[in-house]
Amino acid sequence: MTLRRLPPLAIALALVAAALVATVLATRHSVADAFATVGDGQAIAEDQAVRADLADLEGPPTSSDLVAVVAQHRDEGVRYVALVDNHGEIVAEAGTPRGEFNLRVRTARQVVHVHGRLRVESPYGFRRSWGRNTRGMWLAIEVEPSEADELRAAANRSILIGVLAAVALFGVAIAVVRRELRRQAEDRARERERRLASLGEMSAVLAHEIKNPLASLKGNAQLLASTLPEGEKPRAKAERVVDEAVRLEKLIQDLLAFVRTGTIERSAYDPAILARDAASAVQGEVTVEAGPVRTFQLDGPRIREVLVNLIDNAVAAGPPVRVHVAVERDHVIYEISDHGPGVPAADRDKIFEPFHTGKTRGTGLGLAIAKRLVELHRGTIAVDDAPGGGARFRIALPEA
């Protein structure tokens, strides 16, 4: 199905779904930047709050002081506080850090991501009265970015909803396309049935109108030929008329057979016996192979007619011909393979249409009749390449 033949609703749904996907992807990148900004802001705010609490101390904070600070700010996400000297040694700490310190090259505050936490590392300014040995110390605070995590969870929920909505819209679009394809296939099938019905009615009328005059023509030509001397040109011309009358009779028989393929009568038949009987009715090199099979409810004479037609075509295309019979699940499978030139891929559907033939002599109704009889059994018939070259016709008939 081309884009122009797609249902407008399916196209609209697909475009909306694509827009949703694009929006979700763009939002994901924007939210990732927002996570970092919110997390850094929370960490810096907590750094300032901790500094404010430590500003009232009379001397450098001890581990006990830092424990109290961590407990006071736990609800805000503070999990670790440490005082580090200018040699990178921890002077006092509270909590458990998630990474090592490397503060010797730091000159200003910075926020570092440490295994899911945010660590703020910044110089710690002390009062001069505390002594010169306190200069160059650093304060490190590790914070759980709870605000960023909440924002991330909310964003992930929104993204998930957007993805699910896009998937749902794509699914609906696919369902609409499949329904449209099915509807178009049903319309084509109904149109084909209407054409075949009209063709059948016309063929029946023509066959009946031609049948009686043709029988008279054939009979008189045979009578004339029998009265003329052997080997004379007049007799050869009369026999030519007889031959053409016989060919027209075969066309009429095919037309009537095509018209009459409307119903089937099922009985229990052995599929392998039907195949052997059909092969014996065709002159040529034909081999029948049958695995373990069981009886099926089939219209035996009709299926034999199908097999005779296919085997006869296969012998004409290129012997030797192989007929394989098997049962797969609840289907009986017939495969007729030849060693001829095969059927081009472009013609594999056309050959089952009425009056389509590649022969110089023929009605082009044999495969059309075969297809109708197989479909009346609710089966399928198809052609592909045979292993080793040639064509392979495959018939699958389900259990009644």
Secondary structure, DSSP 8 states (H G I E B T S, - for coil): --GGGS-HHHHHHHHHHHHHHHHHHHHHHHHHHHHHHHHHHHHHHHHHHHHHHHTT-SSS--HHHHHHHHHHTGGGTEEEEEEE-TTS-EEEEEE--SS----TT--S-EEEEETTEEEEEEE----GGG-GGGTT-EEEEEE--HHHHHHHHHHHHHHHHHHHHHHHHHHHHHHHHHHHHHHHHHHHHHHHHHHHHHHHHHHHHHHHHHHHHHHHHHHHHHHHHHHS-TT-HHHHHHHHHHHHHHHHHHHHHHHHHHHTTT----EEE-HHHHHHHHHHTS-S-EEEEE-S---EEE-HHHHHHHHHHHHHHHHHH-S-EEEEEEEETTEEEEEEE--SS---GGGTTGGGSTT---SSS--S-HHHHHHHHHHHTT-EEEEEE-TTSSEEEEEEEE--
